[in-house]
């Protein structure tokens, strides 16, 4: 077997046993990471010498941006797994990922807007980074709407998978928009080849918050996938009349 | 190739015999664009400034309006299943239908745009650039729209959903299309914007036929 890991969880019952075992631990870890991350970000981290206390918005804003983009990459990967291997769980998981990714994108947009008001003097600028992030949010909405637009939910799954794969071209545009175009939005300062350009007192809370967002993403996706499995069972039961 | 052209010819003949369908799209384009002078006021310098964006957005909406019938009729009467069984690859079938769609809507929209440009007080050079950018950008819209139409085939509330899917993907066409006219006004070279429009068209030409064929196969399965 070439890829045992992706086929291991293809069986929904096996997935449910797996997720039932790790969900409580993951939930506790998520709560712990959020508590410590928010404590460090809001109380421990020093205020910025230029931005003052508003720099704390970054700890909410930046991880949401990172993981909403990563969640879209995951969505595209799940779409490929569904179309190529007809992986039965990929469709259910894609349905679980999309609303969480959309919520993260929205958190990123709204918190960025709150940050832009005191820093740039405006709620919104139509520059490349903000616009491409807004497009990512719309791509998520399109995915959610398309996957639910058919009476046959499997048809919706596969149509949404094609859309996710086409929409993935937007990801590099978001990532590199701040380098390609000179805009109000600051260029990347953590993900750089020569190391992050951020002091450890800021970087550590940021990374803890990033871990917290990731843990929440995984927790919600596993939980929602389980719910989706249950919903499909009910659908089948209703169809077969048992 | 002859099969490809035969399919394009068939779609053109169908459109020719129902000229109302294409005319409604063009009428929408003119109407939507002519609402803006009523909305923002008739000052020509304001209108000339917003004209490229207004005409491009109106063309984008007009194209969206025409797209939901692209595969729907063939899907409803079973022709699409026959096309899927035909020796012509489904990728080329989809491409042929998009080509026909461009000839029936994209091309007339671009041809009509100079007249609207005059109404908005654009100068000759801007009108020429705008028309050229619409000519180069509209095929991308037909291809992206074809993908949206294929994906939403058989969906509930298809029309609004189609716009939600296609408009985010079509944003680069809008940006570079309007950017070409703005660059001309600003005295910069317009070539970069046309190059980007062409690159976008090349990219969509390479990607969307496969995605359309995948979506159509799901629909007729």
Contacts between the chains, C-beta under 8 A, distances in Angstrom:
chain1	res1	chain2	res2	distance
A	83	B	214	6.9
A	131	B	171	7.4
A	135	B	168	4.6
A	135	B	171	6.1
A	138	B	164	7.0
A	138	B	167	7.6
A	138	B	168	4.2
A	139	B	168	5.6
A	141	B	164	6.4
A	142	B	161	7.8
A	142	B	164	4.9
A	142	B	165	4.5
A	142	B	168	6.7
A	145	B	161	5.6
A	145	B	164	5.9
A	145	B	165	8.0
A	146	B	151	6.3
A	146	B	152	7.0
A	146	B	155	7.3
A	146	B	161	6.5
A	146	B	165	6.3
A	149	B	152	6.8
A	149	B	155	3.9
A	149	B	156	5.5
A	149	B	157	6.8
A	149	B	158	7.7
A	149	B	161	5.5
A	150	B	154	6.6
A	150	B	155	5.5
A	150	B	156	7.3
A	151	B	156	7.4
A	155	B	154	7.2
A	155	B	218	6.0
A	155	B	219	7.6
A	156	B	155	7.9
A	158	B	218	4.8
A	159	B	151	4.7
A	159	B	152	7.5
A	159	B	155	7.7
A	159	B	215	6.1
A	159	B	218	6.2
A	162	B	147	7.9
A	162	B	151	6.2
A	162	B	211	5.3
A	162	B	214	5.3
A	162	B	215	5.3
A	162	B	218	7.7
A	163	B	151	6.0
A	163	B	165	6.3
A	165	B	211	7.1
A	166	B	147	6.6
A	166	B	169	7.0
A	166	B	207	6.7
A	166	B	208	7.6
A	166	B	211	5.3
A	167	B	168	7.7
A	167	B	169	7.0
A	169	B	203	7.8
A	169	B	207	7.9
A	170	B	168	7.8
